[in-house]
Amino acid sequence: MLRGILWEKSTDKIVLDVAGVGYEVAVPTRVNTVLNLGAEYVLYTCLVVREDDMSLYGFATPRDKDLFLKLTGVSGVGPKAAMALLSAYEGSQLAQAIALGNHMLLTQAPGIGLKTAQRLVLELKGKFDEGMWRDLLETGKAQEALDGEGAGAGLGLGANGASGLDVLDSLIALGFSLAEAKQAWKTVRSTEEGTSTEDQVRAALRLLAKGGY
């Protein structure tokens, strides 16, 4: 961690004056926007060392730092992608999205494609149910997912490759609860087998509008 005075800042980096030494630190955009020049701050930092570079990354909370380390521990996810995710969403939102297997939300961050989102869920889904994340994930939809009753439970691929998980992602993104989305999809998959994800989502929406799932 570093504690010091904010000396200057740009779009994605700041300089923190710590006892007369200026440290350049990359920070998530949502953190940068609330920092004021001349004020004292504490940042929880991580030093990333590469062959030709040493860079400091700073976070407002230990939980966000832990999430950054988890994200960059996934194959193919570097500091730039991790910072894009942490700039787009609060740490709690990211943890819940991964726990629920919500690929659609993850892909809304710049530079995060579907394959990367799927890899994040695959490698991290079970790593938010203990330690500093336990209190966050013992509530609501995320707990359902961790209990094995969430978005990924029994949602295989159809004959045309349409995924039940993609259907649930779409319905949740439209504001329906996990329970509503699951019940609607269970009905849809028996009548719309072999159709596209878009067709299944439309069919589920019709059911939800009628309350007939």
C-alpha positions as CSV (number, residue, x, y, z in Angstrom):
1,M,0.0,0.0,0.0
2,L,1.0,3.6,-0.4
3,R,-0.2,6.6,1.6
4,G,0.4,10.1,0.2
5,I,-0.7,13.3,-1.4
6,L,-2.2,13.3,-4.9
7,W,0.3,15.3,-6.9
8,E,-1.1,15.0,-10.4
9,K,-3.4,12.7,-12.5
10,S,-4.2,11.8,-16.1
11,T,-7.0,9.6,-17.6
12,D,-5.8,6.3,-16.1
13,K,-2.8,7.2,-13.9
14,I,-2.0,9.3,-10.9
15,V,1.2,10.4,-9.2
16,L,1.1,10.0,-5.4
17,D,3.7,12.0,-3.4
18,V,4.9,9.7,-0.6
19,A,7.3,11.6,1.6
20,G,8.7,13.5,-1.3
21,V,8.9,10.6,-3.7
22,G,6.4,10.5,-6.6
23,Y,4.9,7.1,-7.4
24,E,3.1,6.7,-10.8
25,V,0.2,4.4,-10.2
26,A,-2.4,3.1,-12.7
27,V,-5.9,3.2,-11.1
28,P,-9.4,2.2,-12.3
29,T,-11.2,5.1,-14.0
30,R,-14.1,5.0,-11.5
31,V,-11.5,5.6,-8.7
32,N,-9.6,8.2,-10.6
33,T,-12.7,10.4,-11.2
34,V,-13.3,10.9,-7.4
35,L,-9.7,11.8,-6.4
36,N,-8.8,15.4,-5.7
37,L,-5.4,17.0,-6.2
38,G,-3.7,17.9,-2.9
39,A,-5.7,15.4,-0.9
40,E,-4.2,12.5,1.0
41,Y,-5.1,9.0,0.0
42,V,-4.3,5.4,0.8
43,L,-4.0,3.0,-2.2
44,Y,-3.7,-0.8,-2.0
45,T,-1.0,-1.5,-4.6
46,C,0.3,-4.3,-6.7
47,L,3.6,-4.2,-8.6
48,V,3.5,-6.0,-11.9
49,V,7.0,-6.9,-13.2
50,R,7.6,-7.7,-16.8
51,E,10.8,-8.2,-18.9
52,D,10.8,-4.5,-20.0
53,D,8.5,-2.8,-17.5
54,M,7.6,-2.4,-13.8
55,S,4.2,-0.9,-13.2
56,L,2.2,-0.1,-10.0
57,Y,-1.5,-0.6,-9.9
58,G,-3.6,0.9,-7.1
59,F,-7.0,0.2,-5.7
60,A,-9.3,1.9,-3.2
61,T,-10.0,-1.3,-1.2
62,P,-8.1,-4.6,-0.4
63,R,-11.0,-6.4,-2.0
64,D,-10.5,-4.7,-5.4
65,K,-6.8,-5.5,-5.2
66,D,-7.6,-9.1,-4.5
67,L,-10.0,-9.1,-7.5
68,F,-7.3,-7.6,-9.7
69,L,-4.9,-10.4,-8.7
70,K,-7.6,-13.1,-9.4
71,L,-8.4,-11.6,-12.8
72,T,-4.7,-11.4,-13.9
73,G,-4.2,-15.0,-12.7
74,V,-6.5,-16.2,-15.5
75,S,-4.7,-17.3,-18.7
76,G,-4.8,-14.5,-21.3
77,V,-6.0,-11.8,-19.0
78,G,-3.4,-9.1,-18.4
79,P,-3.4,-6.0,-16.3
80,K,-5.0,-3.9,-19.1
81,A,-8.0,-6.2,-19.4
82,A,-8.3,-6.5,-15.6
83,M,-8.3,-2.7,-15.2
84,A,-10.9,-2.3,-18.0
85,L,-13.2,-4.6,-15.9
86,L,-12.5,-2.8,-12.7
87,S,-13.0,0.6,-14.4
88,A,-16.4,-0.5,-15.8
89,Y,-17.8,-2.2,-12.7
90,E,-17.6,-2.2,-8.9
91,G,-15.7,-5.2,-7.5
92,S,-18.9,-6.6,-6.0
93,Q,-20.6,-6.4,-9.4
94,L,-17.8,-8.3,-11.1
95,A,-17.6,-11.0,-8.4
96,Q,-21.4,-11.6,-8.7
97,A,-21.2,-11.6,-12.5
98,I,-18.5,-14.3,-12.4
99,A,-20.3,-16.3,-9.7
100,L,-23.5,-16.2,-11.8
101,G,-21.8,-16.9,-15.0
102,N,-23.1,-13.7,-16.5
103,H,-21.0,-13.5,-19.6
104,M,-23.1,-10.8,-21.1
105,L,-22.2,-8.3,-18.4
106,L,-18.5,-9.1,-18.5
107,T,-18.4,-8.5,-22.3
108,Q,-19.7,-5.0,-21.8
109,A,-16.2,-3.9,-20.6
110,P,-13.9,-2.6,-23.4
111,G,-11.7,-5.3,-24.9
112,I,-13.5,-8.2,-23.2
113,G,-14.8,-10.7,-25.7
114,L,-17.0,-13.7,-25.1
115,K,-14.2,-16.2,-25.0
116,T,-12.4,-14.2,-22.4
117,A,-15.6,-13.8,-20.3
118,Q,-16.1,-17.6,-20.5
119,R,-12.6,-18.2,-19.4
120,L,-13.0,-15.9,-16.4
121,V,-16.1,-17.7,-15.3
122,L,-14.6,-21.1,-15.8
123,E,-11.5,-20.4,-13.8
124,L,-12.8,-18.0,-11.1
125,K,-16.4,-19.0,-10.5
126,G,-15.7,-21.0,-7.3
127,K,-13.1,-18.5,-5.8
128,F,-15.5,-15.9,-4.4
129,D,-17.2,-18.1,-1.7
130,E,-14.7,-17.7,1.0
131,G,-12.4,-15.2,2.8
132,M,-13.1,-11.5,2.2
133,W,-15.8,-12.2,-0.4
134,R,-17.9,-14.5,1.8
135,D,-20.2,-11.8,3.1
136,L,-20.8,-10.5,-0.3
137,L,-21.8,-13.8,-1.9
138,E,-23.9,-15.2,0.8
139,T,-26.9,-13.1,-0.4
140,G,-29.2,-13.0,-3.4
141,K,-28.7,-14.5,-6.8
142,A,-24.9,-15.0,-6.3
143,Q,-25.5,-17.4,-3.4
144,E,-27.9,-19.4,-5.6
145,A,-25.2,-19.8,-8.2
146,L,-22.6,-20.9,-5.6
147,D,-25.0,-23.5,-4.2
148,G,-25.2,-25.1,-7.6
149,E,-28.7,-23.8,-8.4
150,G,-27.7,-20.9,-10.5
151,A,-27.2,-20.0,-14.1
152,G,-24.9,-22.9,-15.0
153,A,-26.8,-25.7,-13.4
154,G,-27.8,-28.2,-16.1
155,L,-27.8,-25.7,-18.9
156,G,-26.2,-27.6,-21.7
157,L,-25.9,-26.8,-25.4
158,G,-28.8,-27.4,-27.8
159,A,-28.5,-29.2,-31.1
160,N,-27.7,-25.9,-32.9
161,G,-25.2,-24.8,-30.2
162,A,-27.6,-22.4,-28.5
163,S,-26.8,-22.3,-24.8
164,G,-29.2,-22.2,-21.9
165,L,-26.6,-20.1,-20.1
166,D,-26.8,-17.5,-22.9
167,V,-30.6,-17.4,-22.7
168,L,-30.3,-16.8,-18.9
169,D,-27.7,-14.1,-19.4
170,S,-30.0,-12.3,-21.8
171,L,-33.0,-12.5,-19.5
172,I,-31.1,-11.4,-16.4
173,A,-29.6,-8.4,-18.4
174,L,-33.2,-7.4,-19.2
175,G,-34.1,-7.2,-15.6
176,F,-35.6,-10.5,-14.7
177,S,-34.6,-12.4,-11.6
178,L,-32.5,-15.6,-11.8
179,A,-35.5,-17.6,-10.6
180,E,-37.9,-16.1,-13.2
181,A,-35.3,-16.7,-16.0
182,K,-34.7,-20.3,-15.0
183,Q,-38.4,-21.2,-14.8
184,A,-39.1,-19.6,-18.2
185,W,-36.1,-21.3,-19.8
186,K,-37.1,-24.7,-18.5
187,T,-40.4,-24.3,-20.3
188,V,-38.9,-22.9,-23.4
189,R,-36.3,-25.6,-23.9
190,S,-39.0,-28.3,-24.1
191,T,-40.8,-26.5,-26.9
192,E,-38.1,-24.6,-28.7
193,E,-35.3,-27.3,-28.8
194,G,-33.0,-26.7,-31.8
195,T,-33.9,-23.0,-32.2
196,S,-31.4,-20.2,-31.9
197,T,-30.6,-18.4,-28.6
198,E,-32.5,-15.3,-29.9
199,D,-35.6,-17.3,-30.7
200,Q,-35.5,-18.9,-27.2
201,V,-35.1,-15.5,-25.6
202,R,-38.1,-14.2,-27.5
203,A,-40.2,-17.2,-26.5
204,A,-39.1,-16.8,-22.9
205,L,-40.1,-13.1,-23.0
206,R,-43.5,-14.0,-24.2
207,L,-44.0,-16.5,-21.4
208,L,-42.7,-14.0,-18.8
209,A,-45.1,-11.3,-20.1
210,K,-48.0,-13.7,-19.7
211,G,-46.8,-15.1,-16.4
212,G,-47.3,-18.6,-17.9
213,Y,-44.0,-20.2,-17.1
